Amino acid sequence: MKHTSILTIVLIAISLIVGSCGTSSLSVQILVPAEITVPSNLKKIVVINRSLPAKEARVNNIVEGVLTGEGIQVDREASYKCLDGMANVIVNSPRYEIVVPQNLDLRGTGTSVFPEPLEWKTVAEICKENGADALVALETFDSNSGLRYESQEKTKTVNNQTIKYIEHMALMDIDIEAGWRIYDPAKKEIIDQNKFIDGQGWKGVGENKDNAFKNLPAKRACISDAGYYAGQQYGYRISPVWVWVPRSYYSRGHDDFKDAKYKARAKEWDRFAEICQRHVADADMKIAGRACYNMALVNEIQGNLETALEWATKAYSDFHLKNARDYINNLKDRIYDQQKLEKQLE
């Protein structure tokens, strides 16, 4: 895969906020690598839920749901939401094709304990039936919830008078413990086996303690949402994803920079570069430094990261532009990430 096609920025949202240091801000969407590098030949994956309990364990799970107040089959519903969260991350990534079969009923422990790995014959059959190179299994799923109460003194203005009052807060914390495996049937190898705990919190506010707890959202819905979030986190672990990052450029210091601002707003980056190029050797060091910084930005946007780093380094070392120092570090990080991306998207 070509370098420019990996890191081409496809969406650029430009805000019209002008900072006090003569900069305007924008956000760019970039592709960042997965936490781990799954072999690039594994391009199509089949995703299954194996976290549900076997028949003999179902009664225990129902009893646990009643005793903890989480309800019957809450974890079952949330485990499927966990798969949805993971799958939606994958769908929006250029790394994999994904299929989630609806007719499989493979059972595990129904707890946070990993079951024995699937037999390789079973893995191979599932992959063959779905035209997949690898199998990703949610092997364990367990939720834990807790409630807390806090209060704090606050103030508000009523009829031009400052009044103190007590804010009552009910806090619900939900942790999802999810265990995953990735099976490679060709090599008969488990590529990844890990268990993760992801937590989320909700708050209810009221005039008193009871009202605060009443204003908390339903626990069942929160566990479901927490499951979805946990699935997303695993998606980020194994797949490159698009993220928004803040950037800035100089729109003051010279009348031409004001013109360049309108080119940036229109996403006319070639014309933006033409304007800034005129001033990269300006006699005024401040103008030259800002022009070099802008050239770094436009090269990053166009996917030329090494050239962008050269311009940012010039802005800092030759023209002492302090803002360029942080940008240099950002670009070095992106170049390092690019090397990982090339392996992941080969």
C-alpha positions in Angstrom: 0.0 0.0 0.0 1.3 3.4 -0.9 2.4 5.7 1.9 0.1 8.6 0.8 -3.0 6.3 0.7 -2.4 5.1 4.3 -2.3 8.5 5.9 -4.3 10.7 3.6 -6.6 12.9 5.7 -10.0 12.6 4.2 -12.0 15.0 6.5 -10.9 18.4 7.7 -13.1 20.5 9.9 -12.0 24.1 10.3 -13.1 26.3 13.1 -13.1 30.1 12.8 -11.6 30.7 16.2 -8.5 33.0 16.1 -6.2 32.8 19.0 -4.4 35.6 20.7 -1.0 34.4 19.3 -2.1 35.0 15.7 -3.2 31.4 15.1 -6.5 29.9 13.8 -7.5 26.4 14.9 -8.6 23.4 13.0 -9.1 19.7 13.5 -7.9 17.0 11.2 -8.9 13.3 11.1 -6.0 10.9 11.0 -5.6 7.2 11.0 -3.8 5.8 14.1 -2.5 2.2 14.4 -4.0 -0.5 16.5 -2.4 -1.3 19.9 -1.2 -4.6 18.6 -0.3 -5.8 15.1 -2.3 -8.7 13.9 -0.7 -10.5 11.0 -1.7 -8.6 7.8 -2.7 -11.8 6.0 -5.7 -12.1 8.4 -8.0 -9.7 6.5 -11.5 -11.1 7.1 -12.5 -12.1 10.6 -15.6 -13.8 12.0 -16.7 -12.6 15.4 -18.6 -14.8 17.9 -20.0 -14.6 21.4 -18.8 -17.5 23.5 -19.3 -15.8 26.9 -22.7 -17.2 27.6 -23.0 -20.0 30.3 -23.5 -23.6 29.5 -26.9 -25.1 30.6 -25.6 -26.4 33.9 -24.4 -22.8 34.8 -27.5 -20.9 33.8 -29.3 -21.3 37.1 -26.3 -19.9 39.0 -26.2 -16.9 36.7 -29.9 -16.2 37.2 -29.5 -16.4 41.0 -26.6 -14.1 40.8 -28.6 -11.6 38.8 -31.4 -11.6 41.4 -29.1 -11.3 44.4 -27.0 -8.4 42.9 -30.1 -6.5 41.7 -28.8 -6.5 38.1 -31.7 -8.5 36.8 -32.0 -11.7 34.9 -29.9 -12.1 31.7 -28.5 -8.6 31.9 -25.0 -9.8 31.2 -26.3 -11.8 28.2 -27.8 -8.7 26.7 -24.7 -6.6 27.5 -22.3 -9.2 26.0 -24.0 -8.9 22.6 -23.7 -5.1 23.0 -20.0 -5.7 23.6 -19.8 -7.5 20.3 -21.7 -4.7 18.6 -19.2 -2.1 20.0 -16.2 -4.1 18.7 -17.8 -4.8 15.3 -18.7 -1.1 14.7 -15.1 0.0 15.3 -13.9 -2.7 12.8 -16.5 -1.7 10.2 -15.3 1.9 10.3 -11.7 0.8 9.9 -9.8 0.0 6.7 -8.1 -3.0 8.3 -10.6 -5.9 8.1 -13.7 -7.3 6.6 -16.0 -8.6 9.3 -18.8 -11.1 9.6 -21.0 -11.8 12.7 -22.9 -15.1 12.2 -26.3 -15.3 13.7 -26.8 -19.1 14.0 -23.9 -20.0 16.3 -24.5 -21.1 19.9 -21.1 -21.8 21.5 -21.0 -21.7 25.3 -18.4 -20.8 27.8 -18.3 -20.4 31.5 -20.7 -17.5 31.8 -18.2 -15.9 34.2 -14.9 -14.0 34.1 -13.0 -17.3 33.9 -11.7 -18.2 30.4 -13.0 -21.5 29.0 -10.8 -24.0 27.4 -9.8 -22.8 23.9 -12.0 -23.9 21.0 -10.9 -27.0 19.2 -9.0 -26.1 16.0 -11.4 -28.3 13.9 -14.3 -26.1 15.2 -12.3 -22.9 14.5 -11.5 -24.1 10.9 -15.1 -25.0 10.2 -16.5 -21.7 11.4 -13.9 -19.7 9.4 -14.6 -21.8 6.3 -18.3 -21.4 6.5 -17.9 -17.6 6.7 -15.0 -17.2 4.3 -12.9 -15.8 7.1 -9.1 -15.9 7.8 -9.4 -15.7 11.6 -11.9 -16.1 14.4 -12.3 -13.4 17.1 -14.2 -14.7 20.2 -15.6 -12.9 23.2 -14.8 -15.7 25.6 -15.7 -14.2 28.9 -18.0 -11.4 30.0 -18.9 -10.2 33.5 -20.3 -6.9 34.9 -19.9 -5.4 38.4 -21.8 -2.4 39.6 -21.6 -0.2 42.6 -23.5 2.8 44.1 -22.0 5.7 45.9 -23.4 8.9 47.5 -21.7 12.3 47.7 -22.7 15.8 48.6 -21.1 19.2 48.2 -21.8 22.8 49.0 -22.5 25.0 46.0 -23.8 28.5 45.3 -26.3 30.0 43.0 -27.6 33.5 42.3 -31.3 34.2 43.0 -32.6 37.8 42.7 -29.0 39.1 42.7 -28.3 37.3 45.9 -25.8 34.5 46.3 -27.4 31.5 48.0 -25.6 28.4 49.3 -27.1 25.0 48.9 -26.2 21.3 49.1 -26.0 19.3 45.9 -26.8 15.6 46.5 -25.2 13.2 44.0 -25.8 9.5 43.5 -23.0 7.8 41.6 -23.2 4.5 39.8 -20.0 2.8 38.7 -20.0 -0.2 36.3 -17.0 -2.3 35.4 -17.1 -4.7 32.5 -14.6 -7.6 32.5 -14.3 -9.0 29.0 -11.9 -11.7 27.8 -11.0 -12.1 24.1 -9.2 -14.6 21.9 -8.1 -14.4 18.3 -7.7 -17.8 16.6 -5.6 -18.2 13.4 -6.8 -21.6 12.0 -4.0 -21.8 9.3 -1.2 -21.7 11.9 -3.3 -23.2 14.7 -2.2 -20.3 16.8 -3.9 -18.0 19.3 -2.8 -14.5 18.2 -4.2 -12.7 21.2 -5.6 -13.7 24.5 -6.3 -11.0 27.0 -8.9 -9.9 29.6 -9.7 -6.2 30.0 -11.6 -4.2 32.6 -13.3 -1.1 31.3 -15.3 1.2 33.6 -17.9 3.9 33.2 -19.8 6.0 35.6 -23.2 7.8 35.8 -24.5 10.5 38.1 -27.9 11.5 39.4 -28.5 14.8 41.1 -31.4 15.7 43.3 -32.7 17.9 46.1 -31.9 15.2 48.6 -30.3 11.8 48.7 -33.4 9.8 47.7 -34.1 12.1 44.7 -30.5 11.8 43.6 -30.8 8.0 43.4 -34.1 8.2 41.7 -32.5 10.4 39.0 -29.9 7.7 38.1 -30.6 6.0 34.8 -31.8 2.4 34.8 -28.9 0.0 35.8 -29.8 -2.5 33.0 -29.4 0.2 30.3 -26.1 1.4 31.9 -24.7 -2.1 31.9 -25.6 -2.5 28.3 -24.0 0.8 27.4 -20.9 -0.1 29.4 -20.7 -3.4 27.5 -20.8 -1.5 24.2 -18.0 0.7 25.3 -15.9 -2.3 26.4 -16.3 -3.8 23.0 -15.1 -0.6 21.3 -12.0 -0.7 23.4 -11.1 -4.1 22.1 -11.8 -2.9 18.6 -9.2 -0.1 19.1 -6.7 -2.7 20.4 -6.7 -4.8 17.2 -7.7 -2.3 14.4 -6.4 1.1 13.2 -9.0 3.8 13.8 -9.7 7.4 12.6 -9.3 10.0 15.3 -9.6 13.8 15.4 -6.5 15.8 16.4 -6.2 19.6 17.0 -3.9 21.6 14.8 -3.3 25.3 14.3 -1.8 27.6 11.6 -0.8 31.2 11.5 -3.3 33.6 10.1 -1.8 36.9 11.3 1.5 38.7 11.1 1.3 39.5 7.4 -1.6 40.4 5.1 -0.9 37.3 3.0 -1.6 35.1 6.0 -5.1 36.6 6.2 -5.6 35.5 2.6 -4.2 32.1 3.4 -6.8 31.8 6.2 -9.6 31.9 3.6 -7.8 29.3 1.5 -7.6 27.1 4.5 -11.3 27.6 5.2 -12.0 26.5 1.6 -9.6 23.6 2.0 -7.6 24.9 -1.0 -4.4 23.6 0.4 -2.3 24.0 -2.7 -3.1 27.7 -2.9 -2.5 28.0 0.9 1.0 26.5 0.4 1.7 28.9 -2.5 1.0 31.9 -0.3 3.1 30.7 2.6 6.0 29.6 0.4 6.5 33.3 -0.5 7.5 34.1 3.0 9.7 31.2 4.2 12.8 33.3 3.7 11.3 36.6 4.8 13.7 39.1 6.4 11.4 39.3 9.4 12.2 36.2 11.4 8.7 36.0 12.9 7.0 36.0 9.5 9.4 33.5 8.1 9.0 31.2 11.1 5.2 31.4 10.8 5.4 30.7 7.1 7.5 27.6 7.7 5.1 26.4 10.4 2.2 26.8 7.9 4.2 24.8 5.3 4.6 22.0 7.9 0.9 21.9 8.5 -0.1 21.8 4.8 2.4 19.0 4.2 1.0 17.0 7.1 -2.5 17.4 5.7 -1.3 16.2 2.3 0.3 13.1 3.9 3.9 14.3 3.5 5.0 13.7 7.1 8.8 13.7 6.6 8.6 17.0 4.7 6.3 18.4 7.3 8.8 17.6 10.0 11.6 19.4 8.0 9.5 22.5 7.8 8.6 22.4 11.5 12.2 21.9 12.4 13.2 24.8 10.3 10.6 27.0 12.0 12.0 26.1 15.4 15.8 25.9 14.8 16.2 28.7 12.2 13.5 31.2 13.3 13.1 30.2 17.0 9.3 29.7 16.7 8.5 28.2 20.1 5.1 26.7 19.1 7.0 24.6 16.5 8.6 22.5 19.3 5.4 20.7 20.3 4.5 20.3 16.6 7.8 18.6 16.0 7.0 16.0 18.6 3.6 15.5 17.2 5.0 14.8 13.8 7.6 12.4 15.1 4.9 10.5 16.8 2.9 10.3 13.6 5.9 9.1 11.6 6.5 6.4 14.2 2.8 5.4 14.0 3.0 5.4 10.2 5.6 2.6 10.3 3.2 0.6 12.5 0.3 1.3 10.1 2.3 0.1 7.1 2.7 -3.2 8.8 -0.9 -3.4 9.8 -2.3 -2.3 6.5 0.2 -4.1 4.2 
